[in-house]
């Protein structure tokens, strides 16, 4: 695979000095005076711009002799939990119903303020809010499996039924009894080489896989809630775990076809567009105009582009394979740099396969 083209130096210097998160993954910065390379969003003190080099990947920075920053950890996918937090995350997953207090965090040698800041930055909520949401999600699962509301409340660490009901309404917008028959959708933050993603799935199908920094993310959740009347709770399940596994294989260039079950509620036209997207072969592209013609609606180019942008399952429903009629990369909610990277992954995997075939030929 050819090296990726970088933005202009002026653009990268501006993004780096301003800590612009939209460039995280586009380039890495390397400081000549320290011999360290970082993400563009590293919180460390900024050096003078003339002392900074830019590289398209961590690998190239390493080959140039720089060592990775211990603060922003550029060798790890963005959003990877730090080592100091992993024991706590494992405890939460082993017992989601546990009620955590600051003294419990200190018993794990964790500073509550530090934990709070990490959860705010990575989950947009405090640790206490996150753990409370996990407890309520576990309680809702019990209620759906036939447990009485009172039983679920006390099993979740609540001292009174009224306190449980109030917390439930605050998080989910309605009482436990009214929520009992609503579809339960687990929502998890997913770490990937292209940055953090948000996955949502019920016990049967993946309903959403979006980049966490996409501006339409909140709107997508609202639309999905309206479509299926779901209750969203933090957590994971077998479908999300399968999606993560397959996504990692795809990004590594070892998977071309996803097998995870999908659910794509939408209008008839949206579903027709999304179905056609799934038919675009790996490593190839098409245009919005061609999609419109394939659907028998040649004048509906804008409508096709809009439906393409409303796709809730990035990468797996490959809207990144749609380009402008002149071949330009246009219109990708996750950012054009990600669209370019996805197409590079697919082209690189195809080239590698051909090369191996040539070597294997007698």
BELMOMO-V523035 format. One record per pair of residues at least 24 apart in sequence whose C-alpha atoms are under 6 Angstrom apart, sorted by the first residue. I is the first residue (numbers start at 1). J is the second residue. If there is no record, write none. Layout:
# BELMOMO-V523035
i:I j:J
i:I j:J
This chain:
# BELMOMO-V523035
i:1 j:348
i:16 j:40
i:27 j:55
i:27 j:56
i:28 j:54
i:28 j:55
i:29 j:53
i:29 j:54
i:35 j:66
i:36 j:66
i:36 j:67
i:36 j:68
i:36 j:69
i:37 j:66
i:37 j:68
i:37 j:69
i:38 j:69
i:38 j:74
i:39 j:74
i:42 j:72
i:77 j:192
i:77 j:193
i:78 j:195
i:79 j:191
i:79 j:196
i:96 j:134
i:96 j:135
i:97 j:135
i:97 j:156
i:134 j:234
i:137 j:233
i:144 j:180
i:182 j:230
i:183 j:230
i:184 j:230
i:184 j:231
i:185 j:231
i:185 j:232
i:186 j:232
i:186 j:233
i:186 j:234
i:186 j:235
i:186 j:236
i:187 j:233
i:187 j:234
i:187 j:235
i:188 j:234
i:188 j:235
i:188 j:236
i:205 j:261
i:205 j:262
i:205 j:263
i:206 j:262
i:206 j:263
i:207 j:263
i:208 j:312
i:208 j:313
i:209 j:313
i:209 j:314
i:210 j:314
i:214 j:334
i:253 j:349
i:270 j:307
i:277 j:318
i:278 j:317
i:283 j:346
i:283 j:347
i:285 j:321
i:285 j:322
i:286 j:322
i:287 j:322
i:287 j:323
i:287 j:324
i:287 j:325
